[in-house]
Amino acid sequence: MSLGSCKEIDQLSLAYAAGYMDGEASFNIYNNRLILQIESCSDLPLNFLANIFKVVIRPLNRKTKRNRQVYRMAVSGKTAYSILSLVSPFMLEKRAKAIKMLSTYEQLCEKKANQTKNCKVPA
């Protein structure tokens, strides 16, 4: 997903997504990749997010204590970066962490690009 493909998302949808993600999402950097993940036993909000961000949700092979199906939306790399960039201005609880993760991911990408450019190919 490119950031350009998300520019048509209306502000109300982004605000809803940010509010839901404030409460339910987890995001971090693992093995130099930005990971964004949401799990829920209600597929309705996840389907909404999947539709606006053009991503996939999947049922997990586990259920809650009350035997309800658990669903997961998990994205990484550029897709996670694009989504987090769009929703972070609307976040309240996790805005500072989102901004920090975005900045750290940008630095990792820049470092990786510089290492690739400076890599000498053996003759």
MOPAC internal coordinates of N, CA, C and O (Angstrom, degrees):
PM7 1SCF
backbone

  N    0.0000 0     0.00 0     0.00 0    0    0    0
  C    1.4475 1     0.00 0     0.00 0    1    0    0
  C    1.5049 1   108.09 1     0.00 0    2    1    0
  O    1.2310 1   120.34 1   -51.34 1    3    2    1
  N    1.2941 1   116.95 1   128.66 1    3    2    1
  C    1.4557 1   119.34 1   176.65 1    5    3    2
  C    1.5117 1   108.98 1   -99.40 1    6    5    3
  O    1.2310 1   121.23 1   -23.71 1    7    6    5
  N    1.3041 1   115.25 1   156.29 1    7    6    5
  C    1.4597 1   120.65 1   179.89 1    9    7    6
  C    1.5133 1   110.14 1   -60.24 1   10    9    7
  O    1.2310 1   120.24 1   145.77 1   11   10    9
  N    1.3290 1   117.14 1   -34.23 1   11   10    9
  C    1.4577 1   121.81 1   179.84 1   13   11   10
  C    1.5137 1   112.89 1   -60.57 1   14   13   11
  O    1.2310 1   119.72 1   146.21 1   15   14   13
  N    1.3226 1   118.13 1   -33.79 1   15   14   13
  C    1.4580 1   121.15 1  -177.85 1   17   15   14
  C    1.5239 1   112.19 1   -74.46 1   18   17   15
  O    1.2310 1   119.97 1   168.86 1   19   18   17
  N    1.3204 1   117.67 1   -11.14 1   19   18   17
  C    1.4638 1   121.29 1  -177.82 1   21   19   18
  C    1.5251 1   112.99 1  -102.22 1   22   21   19
  O    1.2310 1   119.79 1   178.02 1   23   22   21
  N    1.3123 1   118.00 1    -1.98 1   23   22   21
  C    1.4632 1   119.53 1  -173.52 1   25   23   22
  C    1.5232 1   112.96 1   -65.08 1   26   25   23
  O    1.2310 1   119.85 1   160.76 1   27   26   25
  N    1.3363 1   117.90 1   -19.24 1   27   26   25
  C    1.4625 1   120.29 1  -179.08 1   29   27   26
  C    1.5332 1   112.71 1   -84.57 1   30   29   27
  O    1.2310 1   119.54 1   178.14 1   31   30   29
  N    1.3069 1   118.48 1    -1.86 1   31   30   29
  C    1.4712 1   121.17 1  -179.84 1   33   31   30
  C    1.5204 1   108.46 1   -69.73 1   34   33   31
  O    1.2310 1   121.10 1   -52.74 1   35   34   33
  N    1.3327 1   115.50 1   127.26 1   35   34   33
  C    1.4680 1   119.01 1  -177.08 1   37   35   34
  C    1.5339 1   111.35 1   -73.30 1   38   37   35
  O    1.2310 1   121.32 1   -21.96 1   39   38   37
  N    1.3032 1   115.09 1   158.04 1   39   38   37
  C    1.4600 1   122.69 1  -176.01 1   41   39   38
  C    1.5284 1   112.27 1   -61.09 1   42   41   39
  O    1.2310 1   120.26 1   143.02 1   43   42   41
  N    1.3218 1   117.10 1   -36.98 1   43   42   41
  C    1.4657 1   120.40 1   179.99 1   45   43   42
  C    1.5371 1   110.76 1   -64.48 1   46   45   43
  O    1.2310 1   120.32 1   138.28 1   47   46   45
  N    1.3150 1   116.99 1   -41.72 1   47   46   45
  C    1.4681 1   120.64 1   177.76 1   49   47   46
  C    1.5183 1   111.03 1   -64.87 1   50   49   47
  O    1.2310 1   120.37 1   138.72 1   51   50   49
  N    1.3323 1   116.91 1   -41.28 1   51   50   49
  C    1.4617 1   120.08 1   177.67 1   53   51   50
  C    1.5257 1   111.27 1   -64.47 1   54   53   51
  O    1.2310 1   120.62 1   140.44 1   55   54   53
  N    1.3355 1   116.43 1   -39.56 1   55   54   53
  C    1.4617 1   119.91 1   179.00 1   57   55   54
  C    1.5330 1   110.48 1   -65.51 1   58   57   55
  O    1.2310 1   120.37 1   138.71 1   59   58   57
  N    1.3442 1   116.90 1   -41.29 1   59   58   57
  C    1.4693 1   120.02 1   176.80 1   61   59   58
  C    1.5264 1   110.19 1   -62.31 1   62   61   59
  O    1.2310 1   120.95 1   133.00 1   63   62   61
  N    1.3303 1   115.78 1   -47.00 1   63   62   61
  C    1.4691 1   120.55 1  -179.50 1   65   63   62
  C    1.5263 1   110.25 1   -58.75 1   66   65   63
  O    1.2310 1   120.37 1   136.35 1   67   66   65
  N    1.3224 1   116.90 1   -43.65 1   67   66   65
  C    1.4654 1   120.98 1  -179.89 1   69   67   66
  C    1.5252 1   110.82 1   -63.20 1   70   69   67
  O    1.2310 1   120.40 1   136.63 1   71   70   69
  N    1.3199 1   116.85 1   -43.37 1   71   70   69
  C    1.4630 1   120.25 1   179.09 1   73   71   70
  C    1.5142 1   111.83 1   -63.19 1   74   73   71
  O    1.2310 1   120.78 1   136.63 1   75   74   73
  N    1.3214 1   116.11 1   -43.37 1   75   74   73
  C    1.4662 1   119.53 1   178.97 1   77   75   74
  C    1.5265 1   110.13 1   -65.26 1   78   77   75
  O    1.2310 1   120.77 1   136.56 1   79   78   77
  N    1.3168 1   116.13 1   -43.44 1   79   78   77
  C    1.4616 1   120.63 1  -179.31 1   81   79   78
  C    1.5278 1   111.48 1   -68.85 1   82   81   79
  O    1.2310 1   120.14 1   148.24 1   83   82   81
  N    1.3221 1   117.35 1   -31.76 1   83   82   81
  C    1.4661 1   120.50 1   174.86 1   85   83   82
  C    1.5269 1   110.62 1   -55.77 1   86   85   83
  O    1.2310 1   120.94 1   142.15 1   87   86   85
  N    1.3155 1   115.81 1   -37.85 1   87   86   85
  C    1.4590 1   119.51 1  -177.26 1   89   87   86
  C    1.5121 1   115.25 1   -92.99 1   90   89   87
  O    1.2310 1   120.04 1   148.61 1   91   90   89
  N    1.3359 1   117.53 1   -31.39 1   91   90   89
  C    1.4579 1   119.93 1  -169.27 1   93   91   90
  C    1.5265 1   116.03 1  -116.09 1   94   93   91
  O    1.2310 1   119.44 1   159.81 1   95   94   93
  N    1.3132 1   118.66 1   -20.19 1   95   94   93
  C    1.4699 1   120.79 1  -173.39 1   97   95   94
  C    1.5204 1   112.23 1   -84.17 1   98   97   95
  O    1.2310 1   121.85 1   -26.60 1   99   98   97
  N    1.3150 1   114.07 1   153.40 1   99   98   97
  C    1.4536 1   120.11 1   167.73 1  101   99   98
  C    1.5202 1   106.22 1  -126.81 1  102  101   99
  O    1.2310 1   121.00 1   -37.99 1  103  102  101
  N    1.3080 1   115.70 1   142.01 1  103  102  101
  C    1.4557 1   119.73 1   177.13 1  105  103  102
  C    1.5141 1   108.56 1  -146.31 1  106  105  103
  O    1.2310 1   122.04 1   -35.90 1  107  106  105
  N    1.3250 1   113.70 1   144.10 1  107  106  105
  C    1.4504 1   120.74 1  -177.39 1  109  107  106
  C    1.5117 1   108.77 1  -163.94 1  110  109  107
  O    1.2310 1   121.17 1    -4.94 1  111  110  109
  N    1.3134 1   115.38 1   175.06 1  111  110  109
  C    1.4493 1   120.39 1   175.14 1  113  111  110
  C    1.5176 1   107.20 1  -109.92 1  114  113  111
  O    1.2310 1   121.35 1   -53.85 1  115  114  113
  N    1.3314 1   115.03 1   126.15 1  115  114  113
  C    1.4531 1   122.24 1  -179.03 1  117  115  114
  C    1.5259 1   107.71 1  -134.03 1  118  117  115
  O    1.2310 1   120.53 1   -53.10 1  119  118  117
  N    1.3201 1   116.60 1   126.90 1  119  118  117
  C    1.4722 1   121.56 1  -177.15 1  121  119  118
  C    1.5341 1   111.75 1    51.25 1  122  121  119
  O    1.2310 1   121.09 1  -135.59 1  123  122  121
  N    1.3237 1   115.52 1    44.41 1  123  122  121
  C    1.4704 1   123.08 1   178.40 1  125  123  122
  C    1.5273 1   113.80 1    62.97 1  126  125  123
  O    1.2310 1   120.06 1  -157.70 1  127  126  125
  N    1.3246 1   117.50 1    22.30 1  127  126  125
  C    1.4669 1   121.70 1   176.07 1  129  127  126
  C    1.5203 1   109.10 1  -124.06 1  130  129  127
  O    1.2310 1   121.55 1   -43.14 1  131  130  129
  N    1.3126 1   114.63 1   136.86 1  131  130  129
  C    1.4548 1   120.52 1   174.94 1  133  131  130
  C    1.5225 1   107.95 1   -77.60 1  134  133  131
  O    1.2310 1   120.51 1   -53.93 1  135  134  133
  N    1.3243 1   116.62 1   126.07 1  135  134  133
  C    1.4601 1   122.76 1  -178.72 1  137  135  134
  C    1.5269 1   108.64 1  -117.00 1  138  137  135
  O    1.2310 1   120.29 1   -48.40 1  139  138  137
  N    1.3215 1   117.06 1   131.60 1  139  138  137
  C    1.4579 1   123.40 1   175.96 1  141  139  138
  C    1.5228 1   106.91 1  -125.39 1  142  141  139
  O    1.2310 1   120.73 1   -53.44 1  143  142  141
  N    1.3283 1   116.21 1   126.56 1  143  142  141
  C    1.4568 1   120.42 1  -174.10 1  145  143  142
  C    1.5242 1   110.57 1  -142.17 1  146  145  143
  O    1.2310 1   121.33 1   -40.17 1  147  146  145
  N    1.3209 1   115.06 1   139.83 1  147  146  145
  C    1.4666 1   121.52 1   174.94 1  149  147  146
  C    1.5209 1   107.53 1  -135.40 1  150  149  147
  O    1.2310 1   120.65 1   -49.00 1  151  150  149
  N    1.3162 1   116.37 1   131.00 1  151  150  149
  C    1.4620 1   121.64 1   174.48 1  153  151  150
  C    1.5197 1   108.50 1  -120.76 1  154  153  151
  O    1.2310 1   121.46 1   -37.94 1  155  154  153
  N    1.3324 1   114.81 1   142.06 1  155  154  153
  C    1.4599 1   119.79 1  -179.68 1  157  155  154
  C    1.5206 1   109.39 1  -158.16 1  158  157  155
  O    1.2310 1   120.93 1   -27.63 1  159  158  157
  N    1.3265 1   115.83 1   152.37 1  159  158  157
  C    1.4570 1   119.10 1   174.23 1  161  159  158
  C    1.5274 1   110.44 1   -92.10 1  162  161  159
  O    1.2310 1   120.51 1  -179.10 1  163  162  161
  N    1.3256 1   116.63 1     0.90 1  163  162  161
  C    1.4576 1   121.12 1   173.40 1  165  163  162
  C    1.5228 1   107.99 1  -111.21 1  166  165  163
  O    1.2310 1   120.81 1   -61.70 1  167  166  165
  N    1.3155 1   116.05 1   118.30 1  167  166  165
  C    1.4623 1   118.75 1  -178.10 1  169  167  166
  C    1.5304 1   113.49 1   -82.79 1  170  169  167
  O    1.2310 1   119.39 1   167.81 1  171  170  169
  N    1.3116 1   118.78 1   -12.19 1  171  170  169
  C    1.4673 1   121.54 1  -177.90 1  173  171  170
  C    1.5304 1   112.68 1   -60.00 1  174  173  171
  O    1.2310 1   119.08 1   125.85 1  175  174  173
  N    1.3448 1   119.35 1   -54.15 1  175  174  173
  C    1.4674 1   117.64 1   179.13 1  177  175  174
  C    1.5309 1   112.78 1   -66.23 1  178  177  175
  O    1.2310 1   120.17 1   146.04 1  179  178  177
  N    1.3267 1   117.29 1   -33.96 1  179  178  177
  C    1.4606 1   119.58 1   178.32 1  181  179  178
  C    1.5265 1   110.93 1   -67.51 1  182  181  179
  O    1.2310 1   120.16 1   141.67 1  183  182  181
  N    1.3220 1   117.30 1   -38.33 1  183  182  181
  C    1.4662 1   119.95 1   176.18 1  185  183  182
  C    1.5308 1   110.76 1   -63.32 1  186  185  183
  O    1.2310 1   120.57 1   140.71 1  187  186  185
  N    1.3191 1   116.52 1   -39.29 1  187  186  185
  C    1.4658 1   120.23 1   176.66 1  189  187  186
  C    1.5269 1   110.46 1   -59.73 1  190  189  187
  O    1.2310 1   120.71 1   131.17 1  191  190  189
  N    1.3420 1   116.25 1   -48.83 1  191  190  189
  C    1.4653 1   120.30 1   179.68 1  193  191  190
  C    1.5284 1   110.84 1   -63.93 1  194  193  191
  O    1.2310 1   120.31 1   138.56 1  195  194  193
  N    1.3209 1   117.01 1   -41.44 1  195  194  193
  C    1.4632 1   120.81 1   179.43 1  197  195  194
  C    1.5239 1   110.91 1   -61.11 1  198  197  195
  O    1.2310 1   120.38 1   141.93 1  199  198  197
  N    1.3261 1   116.88 1   -38.07 1  199  198  197
  C    1.4627 1   120.61 1   179.78 1  201  199  198
  C    1.5244 1   112.31 1   -69.60 1  202  201  199
  O    1.2310 1   119.92 1   136.85 1  203  202  201
  N    1.3191 1   117.76 1   -43.15 1  203  202  201
  C    1.4683 1   117.84 1  -177.08 1  205  203  202
  C    1.5252 1   112.37 1   -75.28 1  206  205  203
  O    1.2310 1   120.22 1   149.52 1  207  206  205
  N    1.3336 1   117.19 1   -30.48 1  207  206  205
  C    1.4685 1   119.73 1  -178.35 1  209  207  206
  C    1.5317 1   112.84 1  -100.05 1  210  209  207
  O    1.2310 1   120.36 1  -179.89 1  211  210  209
  N    1.3297 1   116.92 1     0.11 1  211  210  209
  C    1.4698 1   121.92 1   178.55 1  213  211  210
  C    1.5276 1   112.43 1    57.37 1  214  213  211
  O    1.2310 1   121.48 1  -129.97 1  215  214  213
  N    1.3345 1   114.78 1    50.03 1  215  214  213
  C    1.4667 1   121.49 1   177.24 1  217  215  214
  C    1.5259 1   108.60 1  -125.18 1  218  217  215
  O    1.2310 1   120.59 1    -0.65 1  219  218  217
  N    1.3238 1   116.47 1   179.35 1  219  218  217
  C    1.4625 1   122.14 1  -174.71 1  221  219  218
  C    1.5248 1   110.08 1  -114.96 1  222  221  219
  O    1.2310 1   120.85 1   -37.31 1  223  222  221
  N    1.3356 1   115.98 1   142.69 1  223  222  221
  C    1.4613 1   120.05 1   168.87 1  225  223  222
  C    1.5291 1   107.05 1  -109.67 1  226  225  223
  O    1.2310 1   121.50 1   -28.06 1  227  226  225
  N    1.3123 1   114.74 1   151.94 1  227  226  225
  C    1.4563 1   119.72 1  -178.40 1  229  227  226
  C    1.5300 1   110.00 1  -133.62 1  230  229  227
  O    1.2310 1   120.60 1   -37.18 1  231  230  229
  N    1.3308 1   116.47 1   142.82 1  231  230  229
  C    1.4679 1   118.42 1   171.96 1  233  231  230
  C    1.5243 1   108.66 1   -74.59 1  234  233  231
  O    1.2310 1   120.55 1   -38.31 1  235  234  233
  N    1.3041 1   116.55 1   141.69 1  235  234  233
  C    1.4634 1   121.13 1   177.92 1  237  235  234
  C    1.5192 1   109.50 1   -90.86 1  238  237  235
  O    1.2310 1   121.01 1   -15.99 1  239  238  237
  N    1.3079 1   115.67 1   164.01 1  239  238  237
  C    1.4579 1   121.10 1   178.89 1  241  239  238
  C    1.5205 1   111.41 1   -85.88 1  242  241  239
  O    1.2310 1   120.64 1  -145.14 1  243  242  241
  N    1.2989 1   116.39 1    34.86 1  243  242  241
  C    1.4641 1   119.92 1   176.75 1  245  243  242
  C    1.5132 1   109.33 1  -146.07 1  246  245  243
  O    1.2310 1   121.64 1   -18.97 1  247  246  245
  N    1.3060 1   114.47 1   161.03 1  247  246  245
  C    1.4568 1   120.95 1   179.49 1  249  247  246
  C    1.5197 1   108.93 1  -129.10 1  250  249  247
  O    1.2310 1   120.99 1   -14.66 1  251  250  249
  N    1.3233 1   115.71 1   165.34 1  251  250  249
  C    1.4622 1   120.50 1   178.62 1  253  251  250
  C    1.5239 1   109.13 1   -75.29 1  254  253  251
  O    1.2310 1   120.98 1    -4.70 1  255  254  253
  N    1.3197 1   115.72 1   175.30 1  255  254  253
  C    1.4741 1   120.69 1   177.85 1  257  255  254
  C    1.5249 1   111.06 1   -60.94 1  258  257  255
  O    1.2310 1   120.94 1   153.69 1  259  258  257
  N    1.3290 1   115.81 1   -26.31 1  259  258  257
  C    1.4672 1   120.18 1   178.88 1  261  259  258
  C    1.5260 1   111.55 1   -94.48 1  262  261  259
  O    1.2310 1   120.70 1  -161.23 1  263  262  261
  N    1.3245 1   116.27 1    18.77 1  263  262  261
  C    1.4623 1   123.73 1   175.05 1  265  263  262
  C    1.5358 1   113.38 1    65.51 1  266  265  263
  O    1.2310 1   120.18 1  -149.51 1  267  266  265
  N    1.3336 1   117.26 1    30.49 1  267  266  265
  C    1.4600 1   121.07 1   176.21 1  269  267  266
  C    1.5241 1   109.32 1   -94.25 1  270  269  267
  O    1.2310 1   120.77 1   -38.68 1  271  270  269
  N    1.3065 1   116.14 1   141.32 1  271  270  269
  C    1.4594 1   122.28 1   178.79 1  273  271  270
  C    1.5242 1   110.22 1   -65.77 1  274  273  271
  O    1.2310 1   120.34 1   -38.73 1  275  274  273
  N    1.3306 1   116.96 1   141.27 1  275  274  273
  C    1.4658 1   122.31 1   176.82 1  277  275  274
  C    1.5261 1   108.30 1  -107.33 1  278  277  275
  O    1.2310 1   120.86 1   -44.18 1  279  278  277
  N    1.3350 1   115.97 1   135.82 1  279  278  277
  C    1.4576 1   122.92 1  -179.81 1  281  279  278
  C    1.5234 1   109.41 1  -116.78 1  282  281  279
  O    1.2310 1   121.07 1   -27.01 1  283  282  281
  N    1.3376 1   115.56 1   152.99 1  283  282  281
  C    1.4659 1   120.02 1   179.93 1  285  283  282
  C    1.5275 1   110.54 1  -135.63 1  286  285  283
  O    1.2310 1   121.82 1   -43.55 1  287  286  285
  N    1.3247 1   114.12 1   136.45 1  287  286  285
  C    1.4534 1   121.61 1   166.98 1  289  287  286
  C    1.5249 1   105.22 1  -112.44 1  290  289  287
  O    1.2310 1   120.42 1   -61.80 1  291  290  289
  N    1.3260 1   116.81 1   118.20 1  291  290  289
  C    1.4577 1   120.48 1  -178.92 1  293  291  290
  C    1.5248 1   108.92 1  -134.24 1  294  293  291
  O    1.2310 1   121.08 1   -53.08 1  295  294  293
  N    1.3250 1   115.55 1   126.92 1  295  294  293
  C    1.4633 1   121.69 1   177.59 1  297  295  294
  C    1.5209 1   108.08 1  -134.77 1  298  297  295
  O    1.2310 1   121.08 1   -19.53 1  299  298  297
  N    1.3170 1   115.53 1   160.47 1  299  298  297
  C    1.4604 1   118.97 1  -179.82 1  301  299  298
  C    1.5221 1   109.85 1  -145.71 1  302  301  299
  O    1.2310 1   121.48 1    -6.88 1  303  302  301
  N    1.3280 1   114.78 1   173.12 1  303  302  301
  C    1.4559 1   121.29 1   175.26 1  305  303  302
  C    1.5122 1   113.70 1    61.39 1  306  305  303
  O    1.2310 1   120.94 1    45.35 1  307  306  305
  N    1.3329 1   115.81 1  -134.65 1  307  306  305
  C    1.4652 1   122.01 1  -175.55 1  309  307  306
  C    1.5235 1   112.53 1   -62.60 1  310  309  307
  O    1.2310 1   120.31 1   144.68 1  311  310  309
  N    1.3318 1   117.00 1   -35.32 1  311  310  309
  C    1.4636 1   119.94 1   179.32 1  313  311  310
  C    1.5276 1   110.34 1   -65.55 1  314  313  311
  O    1.2310 1   120.46 1   133.38 1  315  314  313
  N    1.3281 1   116.73 1   -46.62 1  315  314  313
  C    1.4676 1   120.52 1   177.63 1  317  315  314
  C    1.5225 1   110.23 1   -61.33 1  318  317  315
  O    1.2310 1   120.66 1   138.51 1  319  318  317
  N    1.3309 1   116.35 1   -41.49 1  319  318  317
  C    1.4691 1   121.37 1   179.27 1  321  319  318
  C    1.5343 1   110.61 1   -61.25 1  322  321  319
  O    1.2310 1   120.39 1   134.33 1  323  322  321
  N    1.3265 1   116.86 1   -45.67 1  323  322  321
  C    1.4647 1   120.99 1  -179.69 1  325  323  322
  C    1.5283 1   111.69 1   -61.58 1  326  325  323
  O    1.2310 1   120.84 1   132.63 1  327  326  325
  N    1.3188 1   116.00 1   -47.37 1  327  326  325
  C    1.4695 1   119.94 1  -179.04 1  329  327  326
  C    1.5188 1   110.68 1   -63.79 1  330  329  327
  O    1.2310 1   120.45 1   131.77 1  331  330  329
  N    1.3206 1   116.74 1   -48.23 1  331  330  329
  C    1.4630 1   120.40 1  -178.66 1  333  331  330
  C    1.5311 1   111.40 1   -63.19 1  334  333  331
  O    1.2310 1   120.41 1   143.85 1  335  334  333
  N    1.3248 1   116.81 1   -36.15 1  335  334  333
  C    1.4669 1   120.70 1   177.21 1  337  335  334
  C    1.5266 1   111.50 1   -63.08 1  338  337  335
  O    1.2310 1   121.06 1   140.99 1  339  338  337
  N    1.3302 1   115.57 1   -39.01 1  339  338  337
  C    1.4653 1   119.75 1  -179.09 1  341  339  338
  C    1.5239 1   112.93 1   -71.77 1  342  341  339
  O    1.2310 1   120.17 1   139.84 1  343  342  341
  N    1.3258 1   117.28 1   -40.16 1  343  342  341
  C    1.4707 1   119.54 1  -173.09 1  345  343  342
  C    1.5284 1   113.72 1   -92.02 1  346  345  343
  O    1.2310 1   119.45 1   157.69 1  347  346  345
  N    1.3126 1   118.65 1   -22.31 1  347  346  345
  C    1.4696 1   119.94 1  -174.24 1  349  347  346
  C    1.5335 1   113.96 1   -57.56 1  350  349  347
  O    1.2310 1   118.69 1   144.90 1  351  350  349
  N    1.3396 1   120.10 1   -35.10 1  351  350  349
  C    1.4768 1   117.44 1   177.71 1  353  351  350
  C    1.5319 1   113.88 1   -63.04 1  354  353  351
  O    1.2310 1   120.42 1   158.04 1  355  354  353
  N    1.3309 1   116.81 1   -21.96 1  355  354  353
  C    1.4598 1   121.27 1  -179.09 1  357  355  354
  C    1.5268 1   112.99 1   -94.37 1  358  357  355
  O    1.2310 1   119.89 1   170.28 1  359  358  357
  N    1.3208 1   117.82 1    -9.72 1  359  358  357
  C    1.4658 1   121.36 1  -176.96 1  361  359  358
  C    1.5290 1   110.93 1   -73.76 1  362  361  359
  O    1.2310 1   121.06 1   -28.63 1  363  362  361
  N    1.3008 1   115.57 1   151.37 1  363  362  361
  C    1.4655 1   121.54 1   175.19 1  365  363  362
  C    1.5253 1   109.98 1  -112.20 1  366  365  363
  O    1.2310 1   120.88 1   117.18 1  367  366  365
  N    1.3215 1   115.92 1   -62.82 1  367  366  365
  C    1.4605 1   122.14 1  -174.09 1  369  367  366
  C    1.5207 1   113.16 1   -67.62 1  370  369  367
  O    1.2310 1   120.24 1   136.55 1  371  370  369
  N    1.3222 1   117.15 1   -43.45 1  371  370  369
  C    1.4683 1   120.54 1  -172.33 1  373  371  370
  C    1.5292 1   113.34 1  -108.80 1  374  373  371
  O    1.2310 1   119.70 1  -165.24 1  375  374  373
  N    1.3397 1   118.17 1    14.76 1  375  374  373
  C    1.4627 1   120.49 1  -176.66 1  377  375  374
  C    1.5298 1   112.18 1   -60.23 1  378  377  375
  O    1.2310 1   120.10 1   133.18 1  379  378  377
  N    1.3253 1   117.42 1   -46.82 1  379  378  377
  C    1.4701 1   120.37 1  -178.01 1  381  379  378
  C    1.5285 1   110.90 1   -61.42 1  382  381  379
  O    1.2310 1   120.54 1   137.79 1  383  382  381
  N    1.3306 1   116.58 1   -42.21 1  383  382  381
  C    1.4618 1   119.67 1   178.99 1  385  383  382
  C    1.5235 1   110.39 1   -66.29 1  386  385  383
  O    1.2310 1   120.18 1   139.73 1  387  386  385
  N    1.3219 1   117.27 1   -40.27 1  387  386  385
  C    1.4668 1   120.71 1   179.51 1  389  387  386
  C    1.5244 1   110.65 1   -61.81 1  390  389  387
  O    1.2310 1   120.43 1   134.87 1  391  390  389
  N    1.3174 1   116.78 1   -45.13 1  391  390  389
  C    1.4624 1   120.81 1   179.52 1  393  391  390
  C    1.5255 1   110.55 1   -63.03 1  394  393  391
  O    1.2310 1   120.56 1   139.27 1  395  394  393
  N    1.3260 1   116.54 1   -40.73 1  395  394  393
  C    1.4596 1   120.46 1   178.30 1  397  395  394
  C    1.5266 1   110.92 1   -64.13 1  398  397  395
  O    1.2310 1   120.21 1   136.51 1  399  398  397
  N    1.3365 1   117.20 1   -43.49 1  399  398  397
  C    1.4640 1   120.42 1   179.68 1  401  399  398
  C    1.5281 1   111.09 1   -65.06 1  402  401  399
  O    1.2310 1   120.16 1   139.65 1  403  402  401
  N    1.3303 1   117.30 1   -40.35 1  403  402  401
  C    1.4628 1   120.66 1   178.34 1  405  403  402
  C    1.5205 1   110.76 1   -62.72 1  406  405  403
  O    1.2310 1   120.64 1   135.80 1  407  406  405
  N    1.3211 1   116.39 1   -44.20 1  407  406  405
  C    1.4607 1   121.17 1   179.77 1  409  407  406
  C    1.5268 1   111.30 1   -63.97 1  410  409  407
  O    1.2310 1   120.58 1   134.92 1  411  410  409
  N    1.3226 1   116.50 1   -45.08 1  411  410  409
  C    1.4602 1   121.00 1   179.40 1  413  411  410
  C    1.5185 1   110.58 1   -62.38 1  414  413  411
  O    1.2310 1   120.39 1   138.13 1  415  414  413
  N    1.3438 1   116.86 1   -41.87 1  415  414  413
  C    1.4636 1   120.75 1   179.49 1  417  415  414
  C    1.5307 1   110.54 1   -64.36 1  418  417  415
  O    1.2310 1   120.11 1   139.04 1  419  418  417
  N    1.3295 1   117.40 1   -40.96 1  419  418  417
  C    1.4679 1   120.96 1   177.56 1  421  419  418
  C    1.5278 1   110.43 1   -60.47 1  422  421  419
  O    1.2310 1   120.51 1   136.95 1  423  422  421
  N    1.3329 1   116.63 1   -43.05 1  423  422  421
  C    1.4693 1   120.46 1   179.09 1  425  423  422
  C    1.5264 1   111.28 1   -64.03 1  426  425  423
  O    1.2310 1   120.51 1   139.06 1  427  426  425
  N    1.3348 1   116.64 1   -40.94 1  427  426  425
  C    1.4666 1   120.14 1   177.91 1  429  427  426
  C    1.5309 1   111.21 1   -63.41 1  430  429  427
  O    1.2310 1   120.72 1   138.46 1  431  430  429
  N    1.3254 1   116.23 1   -41.54 1  431  430  429
  C    1.4666 1   119.87 1   179.18 1  433  431  430
  C    1.5232 1   110.88 1   -65.95 1  434  433  431
  O    1.2310 1   120.71 1   138.68 1  435  434  433
  N    1.3126 1   116.25 1   -41.32 1  435  434  433
  C    1.4628 1   120.59 1   178.69 1  437  435  434
  C    1.5321 1   110.56 1   -63.74 1  438  437  435
  O    1.2310 1   120.77 1   136.51 1  439  438  437
  N    1.3204 1   116.13 1   -43.49 1  439  438  437
  C    1.4632 1   120.93 1   179.01 1  441  439  438
  C    1.5275 1   110.28 1   -62.26 1  442  441  439
  O    1.2310 1   120.55 1   136.90 1  443  442  441
  N    1.3321 1   116.55 1   -43.10 1  443  442  441
  C    1.4599 1   120.83 1  -179.97 1  445  443  442
  C    1.5280 1   110.17 1   -64.59 1  446  445  443
  O    1.2310 1   120.14 1   138.42 1  447  446  445
  N    1.3262 1   117.34 1   -41.58 1  447  446  445
  C    1.4712 1   121.02 1   178.97 1  449  447  446
  C    1.5244 1   110.56 1   -63.46 1  450  449  447
  O    1.2310 1   120.19 1   138.51 1  451  450  449
  N    1.3276 1   117.24 1   -41.49 1  451  450  449
  C    1.4634 1   120.89 1   179.04 1  453  451  450
  C    1.5220 1   111.29 1   -65.74 1  454  453  451
  O    1.2310 1   120.29 1   140.67 1  455  454  453
  N    1.3171 1   117.06 1   -39.33 1  455  454  453
  C    1.4678 1   120.38 1   178.69 1  457  455  454
  C    1.5220 1   110.59 1   -64.92 1  458  457  455
  O    1.2310 1   120.28 1   142.40 1  459  458  457
  N    1.2999 1   117.08 1   -37.60 1  459  458  457
  C    1.4627 1   121.33 1   179.68 1  461  459  458
  C    1.5190 1   110.34 1   -67.77 1  462  461  459
  O    1.2310 1   120.31 1   137.26 1  463  462  461
  N    1.3481 1   117.01 1   -42.74 1  463  462  461
  C    1.4610 1   121.27 1   179.93 1  465  463  462
  C    1.5286 1   111.05 1   -64.98 1  466  465  463
  O    1.2310 1   120.32 1   142.55 1  467  466  465
  N    1.3340 1   116.99 1   -37.45 1  467  466  465
  C    1.4526 1   120.85 1  -176.29 1  469  467  466
  C    1.5210 1   113.07 1   -86.35 1  470  469  467
  O    1.2310 1   120.41 1   177.28 1  471  470  469
  N    1.3179 1   116.82 1    -2.72 1  471  470  469
  C    1.4557 1   120.38 1  -178.85 1  473  471  470
  C    1.5297 1   109.12 1   -71.43 1  474  473  471
  O    1.2310 1   121.01 1   -54.37 1  475  474  473
  N    1.3038 1   115.67 1   125.63 1  475  474  473
  C    1.4651 1   120.61 1  -179.56 1  477  475  474
  C    1.5152 1   109.08 1   -93.23 1  478  477  475
  O    1.2310 1   121.30 1   -51.36 1  479  478  477
  N    1.3063 1   115.12 1   128.64 1  479  478  477
  C    1.4543 1   120.65 1   178.20 1  481  479  478
  C    1.5183 1   109.13 1   -84.01 1  482  481  479
  O    1.2310 1   119.91 1   -51.68 1  483  482  481
  N    1.3400 1   117.77 1   128.32 1  483  482  481
  C    1.4648 1   118.88 1   179.50 1  485  483  482
  C    1.5218 1   111.68 1   -61.24 1  486  485  483
  O    1.2310 1   120.74 1   -37.61 1  487  486  485
  N    1.3408 1   116.18 1   142.39 1  487  486  485
  C    1.4716 1   120.78 1  -178.50 1  489  487  486
  C    1.5087 1   111.64 1   -81.79 1  490  489  487
  O    1.2310 1   120.10 1   180.00 1  491  490  489

